Amino acid sequence: MLVDDHAVVRMGFRLLLESTPDIKVVAEADTGEQALKGYQEARPDVVVMDLSMPGMGGIEAVKRLLAKDKQARILVLSAHDDTLHPRRVLEAGALGYLSKRSAPEELIQAVRHVAAGKVFLEPAIAQQLAIQQVTGTRNPVEVLSPREFELFLLLAQGKTVAEIAEMLYLSPRTVGTHLYNIKQKLNASNAAELALIAMRAGLLEP
């Protein structure tokens, strides 16, 4: 099942994946909400999920899919090639992470790995993560909890508290509390400073 809000991107991935005899795309969705509905009907072996989509977004969709089906096998395919996104995605329960800058054959390899229940991480990102672990270098954003990280990204993208509350089915008060904690942890005073921190960490797509 392909989940991406760009129809042309989905078509490209479909053509690539179906060029191999052992892979067939059985469903598509352009939002996390549609993915949750479509998954129940299609019951795919693997979900290939984008992160930056309208609505709840990829990380929340990963969590909700796994809440519905613990056996769901999810490969996240994202434009982000930093190390924070893969770390959060794997923490949320996805089995694989690949950046859209990867070679086409890597996508096919990743889908096969995840279909077999194996973890797949893009080699360049895996190397970065290993180096960070060995050297002890940490991104300041790593102090955020998984939920705070999710809200931080949405705030950095310019979403309002009301919009985030509606997207994630939270009360505005809960979002406001998280926002306060995020600002305290990152020593930021407003949304513009949060966006700047996200840009410096390489977390906002160009």
C-alpha positions in Angstrom: 0.0 0.0 0.0 1.4 3.4 -1.1 0.7 6.4 1.2 1.9 9.8 -0.3 0.0 13.0 -0.9 1.5 13.4 -4.4 -0.2 11.4 -7.1 2.7 11.6 -9.5 5.1 10.3 -6.8 2.8 7.4 -6.0 2.6 6.6 -9.8 6.4 6.5 -10.0 6.7 4.2 -7.0 4.0 2.0 -8.3 5.7 1.6 -11.7 9.0 0.9 -10.0 7.7 -1.6 -7.5 5.5 -3.4 -10.1 8.5 -3.8 -12.4 9.5 -6.7 -10.2 7.3 -9.9 -10.4 7.0 -10.4 -6.6 5.6 -7.0 -5.7 2.1 -5.7 -6.4 0.5 -2.4 -5.2 -2.9 -3.3 -3.9 -4.0 0.2 -2.6 -3.0 3.9 -2.4 -3.8 6.7 0.0 -2.9 10.4 0.0 -3.4 11.1 3.8 -2.8 9.2 7.0 -6.6 9.2 7.6 -7.2 7.5 4.2 -4.4 5.0 4.9 -6.1 3.9 8.1 -9.4 3.2 6.3 -7.7 1.7 3.2 -5.6 -0.6 5.3 -8.6 -2.4 6.8 -9.9 -3.2 3.3 -6.7 -4.0 1.5 -4.8 -5.7 4.3 -1.4 -5.2 2.5 1.8 -7.0 3.5 3.7 -3.8 3.6 2.7 -0.1 3.9 5.1 2.4 2.2 4.4 5.7 4.1 5.4 9.3 3.5 5.9 11.5 6.6 4.9 15.0 5.4 1.2 14.8 4.4 -1.9 16.9 5.1 -3.8 15.9 8.2 -2.3 13.8 10.9 1.0 13.2 9.1 3.1 10.1 8.9 4.3 9.5 12.4 0.8 9.7 13.9 -0.4 7.4 11.1 2.3 4.8 11.9 1.2 4.8 15.5 -2.5 4.4 14.7 -1.9 1.7 12.1 0.0 -0.3 14.7 -2.6 0.4 17.3 -5.1 -1.3 15.0 -2.8 -4.1 13.9 0.3 -4.9 15.8 1.5 -7.0 12.9 1.4 -4.1 10.4 4.8 -3.8 8.5 5.5 -0.2 7.7 8.4 1.3 5.6 8.7 5.0 5.9 9.9 6.7 2.7 10.6 10.4 3.4 12.3 13.4 1.9 14.1 13.8 5.3 17.6 12.4 5.4 18.5 13.5 8.9 18.9 11.1 11.8 16.1 12.3 14.0 13.2 11.3 11.8 14.4 7.7 11.4 14.9 7.4 15.1 11.4 8.7 15.9 9.9 6.5 13.1 11.5 3.3 14.5 10.5 4.3 18.0 6.9 4.6 16.7 7.1 1.0 15.5 7.9 1.2 11.8 10.2 -1.5 10.5 12.1 0.6 7.9 13.2 4.1 6.9 14.4 5.2 3.5 15.0 8.7 2.1 13.5 9.6 -1.3 17.1 10.4 -2.5 17.9 6.7 -2.4 18.5 4.6 -5.5 15.4 2.9 -7.0 16.7 -0.6 -6.2 17.1 0.3 -2.6 13.3 0.8 -2.4 12.7 -2.7 -3.8 15.2 -4.1 -1.3 13.7 -2.2 1.6 10.1 -3.5 0.7 11.4 -7.1 0.6 13.1 -6.7 3.9 10.1 -5.2 5.7 7.8 -7.8 4.1 10.0 -10.5 5.7 9.6 -8.7 9.1 13.2 -7.4 9.1 14.4 -3.9 10.0 15.7 -1.9 7.1 17.6 1.4 7.5 19.2 3.3 4.7 22.9 2.6 4.9 24.0 6.3 5.0 21.5 7.1 7.8 22.5 3.9 9.7 26.1 5.0 9.5 25.2 8.5 10.8 23.3 7.1 13.7 26.2 4.7 14.6 28.7 7.6 14.5 26.4 9.7 16.8 26.1 6.8 19.2 29.9 6.3 19.4 30.8 10.0 19.6 28.0 10.9 21.9 26.9 13.8 19.7 23.2 14.6 20.2 20.9 17.0 18.4 19.2 19.4 20.9 15.8 18.3 19.6 16.4 14.8 21.0 15.4 16.0 24.5 11.8 16.1 23.2 9.4 13.2 23.9 7.9 11.4 20.8 4.7 13.4 21.1 6.6 16.7 21.7 8.7 16.0 18.6 5.6 15.5 16.5 4.1 18.8 17.8 7.4 20.6 17.4 7.5 19.7 13.7 3.9 20.9 13.1 4.6 24.2 15.0 7.8 24.7 13.0 5.8 24.2 9.8 3.6 27.1 10.8 0.5 25.2 12.1 -1.6 26.9 14.8 -2.5 25.3 18.1 -6.1 25.0 17.0 -5.0 23.2 13.7 -2.8 20.8 15.5 -5.5 20.0 18.1 -7.9 19.2 15.3 -5.4 17.1 13.3 -4.2 15.0 16.3 -7.6 14.8 18.1 -6.2 16.6 21.1 -7.7 19.5 23.1 -6.2 22.9 22.4 -5.3 23.1 26.1 -3.2 19.8 25.8 -1.4 21.2 22.8 -0.8 24.4 24.6 0.8 22.5 27.5 3.0 20.6 25.1 4.0 23.8 23.4 5.0 25.4 26.7 7.2 22.3 27.5 8.7 22.3 24.1 9.7 26.0 24.4 11.2 25.4 27.8 13.2 22.4 26.7 14.5 24.1 23.5 14.9 27.5 25.2 12.7 29.1 22.5 10.2 32.0 23.1 8.1 31.8 19.9 7.1 29.8 16.8 9.7 31.6 14.7 12.5 30.4 17.0 11.1 26.9 16.8 11.2 27.0 13.0 14.8 28.2 13.1 15.8 25.3 15.4 14.0 22.9 13.1 15.8 24.4 10.0 19.2 24.2 11.8 18.5 20.5 12.7 17.7 19.8 9.0 14.1 18.8 9.9 12.2 21.1 7.5 11.9 20.0 3.9 13.3 22.5 1.4 
